[in-house]
């Protein structure tokens, strides 16, 4: 079974990491798209979507409104 993993971490602290697992690619990408700001982070939040083939999509949201995507 293919697995898609979505994680969100605040301020680089492992203790704040939230993780979701998906079997359906569309559901994983839709949830990834729902992240649009820094949330409860003091400085920045990092959202990663890992695909079964090893590819990863990343969005970093900064408190000042800056967004970085890879």
Buried (B, 14 or more C-beta within 10 A) or exposed (E): EEEBBBBBBBBEEEEBEEEBEBEEEEEBBEBBEEBEEBBEBEEBBBBBBBBEEEEEBBBBBBBEEEEEEE
